[in-house]
Every structure is written in structure tokens, then in C-alpha cells.
Amino acid sequence: MVSSPPDPRSGAFARTLTTPKIVFIVIAAAAPLAAMVFTVPLSFALGVGPGVPAMFAFAGLTLLCFTSGYAAISREITGSGGFYSQIAHGLGRRPAAGAGLIAVISYNAVAVGVLGAFAYFTQAVAAAHGLRLHWAVWAVAALVFVGTLGYRDAELSARVLAVFMVCEIALLVALDVAVLVRHGFSALPTASFTPHATLTTGIGVSVMFAFASFIGFESAGLYGEEARNPGRSVPRATVIAVVVVAAFYAFTSWVTVGAVGASRVQEVASHHLADLYFGLGDSYLGSVATPVMQLLLCTSLLAGCLALHNAANRYMYALGGDAILPGWLHRVHPRHGSVHRASLVQTAISSAVVLVYAAAGFDPYANMSTSMVGLGTLGVIVLQAMTSVAVLAYFRRRPRHWWNTALAPALGSVGLVVACVLVVRNFGVLTGTANRVVTSLPWVLAAAWAIGFVQAWRMRAVRPDRYLGLGRAAEDLTAGPDRARSRAASL
């Protein structure tokens, strides 16, 4: 999605990604095992307790509504711009330029935050087994791994992520089955879905954590230029990802309530937090479960970091092509068919953050991870809400389906706006601090949107030809000049 001819020195994407490969990439970004170990106990403790499974079901249904519209517009708008391209076609170029910068900041922030969590937890696990290294060493090791794979084509990342994903999901499925075998249907208490359990104090916190746990599934749209059949693979992968993640989170948290007890889960989670699932693993799978879960938690975080690294790269690549970011970012490696320059920049950004936090003596989890993940989570939810509205606007004058392009995105936009409000109101809870600098981070997103909006406004005055190409889909480049001009005029 560029507004000028490709640089002859730049290579071309290898269209090798199939639906399963994209599914592995986007589910890895959500880091399911890490979400269960870190987020779900917090939601039990600070939120609605036994009603947490219902909150995951609510978030899943809302995001399914979002996905209906997202899949519909993804069939028509392919490329590496994701939300940026879709917002441009639905709401206009200037709002899209601001949204593009929000996307770059958000995915970079989440990638850095997950990197911090990986370094923190890997340091603790290694120390427990006699290997004592500073957390920055583990962060650098992860950056070398992620940077190397990010420099290569997305298919290689997909293969690695597939191995990680199968292992971590298999472990949690084994835990679910073990609980069901021991307790039968009593492991699925109906109390989790009663109004008494769900409509209570803490509902806002649990809804917030539920939406935060899904971050990353929507990144399928970024791989349109690398998919064999983007009009089919991207929508299917998005739907599959949200269904799998929603069902997995809701069911596993429901079984957890059954294993601990609906009346005790809030209290037990408050006392154990991150140790909750390690204790359940030991109880239901044996003492070998804890070291295995610890290892897979490290790989889950590493996989999430890689998937988010790739998402951030593709936004920088797309915005570089439209001159919102430096144009040299918009290059494809001539041999690997990868966004290698954007990958190097993202690796450099993460390295700089690690160096600053390590030099200042800050904690990689309490200081770096929570603040960055909180900022990125809010940004992605804002983008999802904007995209739902963009879908409604895009199909307003086009053939539309009453559910996929009308009612579903309308419902999704309402639910996502509610989620945005809850995250902003509970930002201190999400980040685990009341520090004014951290709680003011949402203003960074507002400033980024304003900068992008003004940049596009100025481009319209000084470079109208380039302005007309903002957010243009990849298919426009091969559709011929007449169709390209028609598509550009509709933005």
C-alpha cells in the first residue's frame, strides 16, 4: 500500500502464508498461557471473582461482532496497513494518519512490555535452578532471537510460533481435562454466569482484563501482502483466532472456578495471584507440572514478543510507504521477502528501552512491563473501536449484509467504546500503579493521533498527490489506473 512505485532495490513479499499459519501468528500475540497465569488471577482477585468466565464470554462476543465487520472489510482491502488502511477507507485519510501512529506506538509498547515480562520471569525461573543472570541479559537474548526471526520472512516466524502455541495450549487443555475427570460437571459451576456473580462490584475491572487478554488477535490484517489468498485467509484467520481465544479463556477460567470453588476463588486468587495456576498444576497434573509450566510460560511470552514485533514492523512499513514515517522503512528484503528495515528499527527501539530501564535500576515487570502493556492495550482497543465505526461508514454506500456490515460492527463499536472507557478509568489498576506519569500515558495516544492528523492535513496542502495515496490498499497498485483513481477518490 504505497502511493509511489516500489523501489527497484526492494524485493517482493513471498505469498506463502496460509490460514493456519496466520492463525498461529495472531494467537501467539495474545500469549494465552501468560494471560491465564498473570491476568486471570488478577481478574478473579480484583474483579467479579467467580463471574470472570462470563466476562471473557462477553469480551469474546463483542469481539466476534467486531470481527464480522473486520473480516468483511478485509476481503476488499488487503495489504500490510491493517487498521490504518481500513480506517482510511471508512473515516478518511486524516483520521487514519493519526490512527496509524497510534498503531505504531501501541504495538511497539506491547512488544516492549511483553519483553519486560519475559525477562523478569525468565530471570526468576533460571535463578530457581541455579543460573543467576541480570534480567537485561535475558532481554538481550530475547531481542537477538526475535530480531533474527523478524528480519526473515513471516513464514519462518509462523513455524516457530506454531510449536510454542501447540505446547502451551496442550498443557492448559491437560489441566482442564484433569479437573473435569476429578470433579465431573461440578467443575463447571453455573454460579459463574448468574447475575449475582457478574453484575457486582469489580465488573469494570474484569471486563477490562478480559479485553486486554485478547490483544493481538486482530493483527491478521497486517499479513495481506504475504498471504496466498488474502481475501480468504485474512478474514478466516481473524474469525478462527477470536473464537479459539474466547472459548479457551472462558472455558479454562470456568474450570478454574470449579477447581477452587466459586465461593473461595476470589480469596484464593488474592493470596496466590501468579502462583494460582502453578498450584493447580501440581495438584491435578503432578509435581512435574510446575517446571513444565514455567518453561512454557517463558516460551509463551517469547512467542508473544515475536508476534507483536512482527505486527509493529508491518505498521512501520506501511506508514513509511505513505511518508507518515520515513520512507526508507518501506523496503522488502530482496532475498528474504521481509520488512527487514522496520524489524531492525523495532529491535533498536526495544533495545534502547531495555538499556534505559536497566541503567535506571527499574524493575522489568513492575515498571516496564505493566506500563507499556497498559499503554498498548488501550491503543489497540481504541483502534478496534475506530475500525468498527469505519466498517459502518465504508459499507454505507456499498452493498451490505444486515449482520456482517451493519448490526455486528455497530454492536462491536458500542462494546469497544465501553471497553475504552473502562480501561481509561481503571488504567492505574491495569498498570498496577498510581504514579502520575504512568496514569498520564493515555495522553500519549491522543498526542500521536493529533500529530498524524496534522501531518496529513499539511500533506494535503503541500503534497496533494501523496495525500491521495494515504491508506491505499495493496490491490490498488495492480488494479489499473482507473480503479486506483476511483478508490483514491472514495477515501
N, C-alpha and C positions, 0 to 999 in steps of 0.2 A: 504494500500500500504506500506507494511513493508518488510524488507529483512530478518527478523528473525521471528521465531514462536511467536505468541502472548503470552503475559504474562498470566499465568493461573489465576492470581489475577484480571486481567482486564475483564470487561464484554464485551458484544457484542452490536453492534448497533441494534436498533429496526427498521426494514424496514417498516416504517409507512407513509413516505411522498409520497403523490400523486402529480400529475402535478399541480393542483390548489394550493396546499399548498406551493410548491416550488415557484410558481409564486408570491404569496403574500410575501414570504420572500425576493425575489430578487428585486421586485418593491419597497418594503419598504426601501431597502438600498438606492434607488435613491431619496427618500423623495420628491415626486412630488410637494406637496404643498409648502414645503420650497424652492424648486428650483424655483417655479413660483414667490414666494414673494421676494426672495433675488437675484436670478441670472438673471431672465428675465429683470427686470427693469435696472440692470447694463448693460446688453447687448443692450437694447434699447438706453441707455444714452451714452455709450462709444463705441458702435459698429455701426451697419448699420441702426439703427432706425427701420423704417417700414419693413426692409428686414429680421428681426430676424426670422420670421416663416420659411423662405426659408433656413436659416442656420440650424434650427432644422431638417428640411426635409433632408438636405444634410448629417447631422450627422447621422440621422436615417437610410438613405440608405446605408451609409458607414458601419454602424454597422450591418445592415442586411446582407451585404456581408461578414463581419467578422463572423456573426452568422451562415451562411451557412456552412462554414468550421468548426467552433467550434462545431456545432451540429453533423457534420459527424464524427469528431474525438471523440466526447463524446460518441457516440454509441459503439465505440470499446475500449475506455479507461475510465473505471469507477473508482471511489474511491474518497478520500477526498483531493486529491492533486491539483485539478483544473488546472490552468495554468502550475504549476510546473510539473505535470505528462505529460501533453501534449507536453510541450517544450522538456522534456527529451526524449520522443519517436520520436520527429521530428528533433531536433537540437543536441541532445546528452546530456550526464549526466552533464558535467561541466558547459555548459551554463545554464542548468536547475537549478543547485545548486545556481548559482548567482541569477537567476530569482526567486527562492523560497524565498531567503532573501529579495529581492525587494518586493515580495508579502506580507511578514510578516510586513515589515516596512510600506508599503503603506496602508494596511487595518487597522493596528493599528493607523496610523497617521490620516486617515479619521475618524475613530471611535472617537478619541480624539477631532478632530476638530468639529465634529457634536455635541459632548458632550458640548464643549465650547459654541457653538451657542445655544443649548438648555438652558444652564444655564443663558446665557446673556438675551435671550428673555423671558424666564420664570420669571426671576427676574423683568424685566420691566413690564410684564403683571400683575404679582402679586402686585407690588408696585402701579400700577394704580388703583388697587382695595383695597388698604389699607394694604396689607401684605408686609412688608419690611424686606427682609432677604438678607444676603450676597450671591452673586452668587455661592460661593463654597458650600453653603448649598444645593442649588438646584442641583448642580453637584453631590454631595454625594448621594442625594435622587435618582437621575437617575442611579448612579452606583449600588446602592442597588437593584433597580428594574431590571436593565439589568443583573447584576451579578447573581441574583437569577434565572432568566429565562435562562441565558446562561449556568448555572450549570445543568439545567434539559435538557430533550430531545428536539430536534428541533421541534417536532410536537406541543408542548405547545407554543413555540415562534410563530409558524405559525398561531395558533388560535388567539393569541393576536394581531398579526400584521394584520390579516385579518380584524378585527374590525376597527383598526386605518385606514387602507387603504380605506375601503369602505366609511368611513365618510369623509375623506379629498377629495377623488375624487368626491364624490357626491356633495360636496359644490362647487367645481370648475365647475362641469358639470351644476349645477344650475345657476351659474353665466353666463356661456356660453349661456345657453338657454334663460336667461333673456335678454341678449344683442341681441340675434338673434330675439327674439319676438319684441323688441322695434325698431330695425333698419332693420330687414329683411336681404336681401342678401347684403346690403351695409355694413353689419358688417363683410363681408369677402372681403376686397378690393384687387383687382388684382394687385395693386401697390406693394404689399409685395413680389411678385415673378417676378418683372421686372428687367432687367439688371441694370437699373438706380438706383434701391433701393438696390440691392445686391452687385454689383461689384463696391464698393465705399470704401472710407476711413473707417477703422474700421472693415473690413471684417475679419481680423485675430482675433480680439478680440471676435467678435460674434461667430466665428467658435469654438474658444477655450471654451467659456462659454457653447456653445451647447454640446460639447463633455463632459465637466465637469458635466453637468446635468444628464448624463446617468450612472455615476459611480455606480456600484453595480449590474446592471442587469446581468452581466456575471458570478456572483457567483453561479449560479445554479449547475455548475460542481462540486462544493465542497460537494454536498449532495448525491453523487452517492452511498455511502455505507449506506445511510439512506433512500433511495428511494425504493419503492416496485418494480419498474421496471426501473432501472436506464438507460438502453439502450433506453427507450422510453420517460420516464418522463423528464430527464435532457434536451435532445435536444428540446422537445416540450416546456418546460417551458422557455428556453432561447429565442426561437423564439417568443413566446407569449409576453414575457416581453418586448423585444425590440420593437415589433410592437405596443403594448399598450402605452409604454412610448413615443415613437416617435410621434404617432398620437395625443396623449394627449398634449404634449408640443407644437407641430406645430399648432394644431387647437386652443388651448387656447390662445397662443400668437398672432395668426392671429385675433381672435375675439377681443383681447385687442387692436390691432391696429385699428380695426373698431370702437370700442367704444370710443377711444381717438381721432382718426383721424390720417391718415397717415402723414399729414404734421406737426402735432403737437406732435406725440408720443415721439420723441427724446427729445424735450424741456420739456414736462410734466414729463417724466421719470427722467430727470436730476434734476428736482426740488423736486420730491416726493420719488424716489427710493423705499425703503421698504414700504412706505405708499401707493404706487400706487394701489395695489390690495385691500387694506382696503377702499380706497376712492371709487373704482369701486363697491365694495361690498355694501357700504352704498347707492350708487346711484341707483344700479339696484336691490338689494335684500332687502333694508331697513336697518334701524339703528341697527337691531339685528345682522346683518351680521358681523360687526366688532368684537364683543366679541366672537362669534362663530368661526370666522376665527382665532382669536388669540389663542383660546383654541386648535383648530385643528392644528395650526402651531406648538404648543408645542408638541402635540402628534405625529405629523409628524416627528419632529426632534428626539423625543424619540424612535420612531419606527425605524428610520434610524440608530440610535446609536445601537439598539439591533441587527438589521440585519448585520451591519458591525462588531459588536463584534463577532457574530457567524461565519462570514467569516474569520476573523483573527484567531479565535480559531482553525478552521479546517486546516489552513495552518500550524500553530504551531504543531498541532497534526501530520500532515503528515511528516513534516520535522523532528520532534522528532523520528518518526519511522525509518528514514533513517540516523540518527545520525548527521544531519546537525545542529540540535538543540538538547538540552539534551533529552536523551531517555525517561526520566520519564514523558515527556509531552504526549507521545504516550500511553495513557491509556483511556479506556472507562469505565464509571461508571458501576459497576456490577448491580445496580438496575435501574438507570435512562437511561442507554444506551446513555450517553452523554460524550463529551470531557471535563470533569469537571476540570481536572488539567490545561489544556490550558485556560479554561474560567477563572479560578482563577488568572492565570498569567496575562491575558489581563486586568482583573479588577484591579490588583495591579499596572500595568503599567499606566493605566488611572488615578488611584488614586494618584500616585506619580507625574504625570504631573500637576494635579489639585493643589496639595499641593505646588509645586514649583511656579506655576504662581500666586496662591493666596498669598503666603508668599512674593513674589516679588512685589505685588501690580499691576500686569499686568491686562489688560482688557481681559476678556474671549473671546470676539469676535475679536476685532482689533488685538490682539496679538496672542492668542492661536488658535482660530478657523481658521482664514484666512490662517495662515502659514501652519498649519497641513493639512487642506483640500487641499491646493495648492500642497504640497509635495505628498500627497496620490493620488491626481488626476493624476499628472504626472506619478507616478509609475504605476498606473493601465493602463493608455494609452500605456506606454512602454510595459507592459506585453501583452496587446491585440495585439500590432504590432508584437511582437515576436511570439505569438501564431499563428497569421495568416501565418507567414513565416514557422513555424513548421508544420502547416497543409499541406502546399505545399510540404515540404520535406518528411513528413510521407507517403503521398499518391503517391509519385513519383514512387515507385516500387510496388505499390499495385493497385488493381482495383479502378479506379477513375471515377467520374462523371464530365463532362466538366464544369458544373457550380458550384456544391457544393464543390468540392475538387480541383478545378483548377482556373477558372476565378474569382469566387466570393472572395475566400481568397486573390488572387492577387490584386484585386481592393481594398479590405478591407485593406490590408497591406499598399498600397500606401496612402490611405486616412488617416490611423492611423499614418503613419510616418509624413505626413503633420501636423496632429494634434499635435504630439510630438514637432515638430519644433516650431509651433505657441505657445504652452504652455511655452516652454523654453524661447522664445523671449519675451513673454508677462507675464513672471512669476510675475513681480512686479505689473502688473495690476490685475492678478488673486488673489494675496495675499493682494493687497491694500497698499503696502509699498515699498519704495525704500531702506530699510535697507539692508546693505550688508550681514549681517548674514542670513537674510531670503532669499534674492535673490541668495545666495550660496547654499541653501538647495538641489537643484538638484544633487550636487556633492555627497550628502549622498547616493543617489541611485546608482551612479557609484561606490562608495566605497563598498557598500553592494554587488553589483554584482561581483566585483573583489575578495572580501573575500570569497564568495561562490565558485567561480571558483577555487581559490587556494586551498580551503578546499577539494573540490572534487579531484583536482589534487593530493594532498597529500594522500587522502584516497586510490586512485588508487595504490599508491606505498606501503603503509603500511597495508591496509586492502582491497585487491582486491576483496574478497568475498562480503564485504559490498558495495564496489563501484559498483559491477554488479547489485545490487538491487536498486540503486538510481532511483527514479521516477517510480518504478514498479507499475503497476495498481493493484487494489484490485482483479480483476478477475484472475490474475496470481496465487494467493495464492490457488485457488480452481481448477485451470485448469490442475493440474497434473505436475510432474517434467519436463517432456519432453517439454510441451508447455511453461512452465515457463522459461526453459533454452533457448528455441528458441526466446522468447520475449526479454529476457535479452540480448541475443547476438545481437539483432537488434538495441539496444539503442546506 
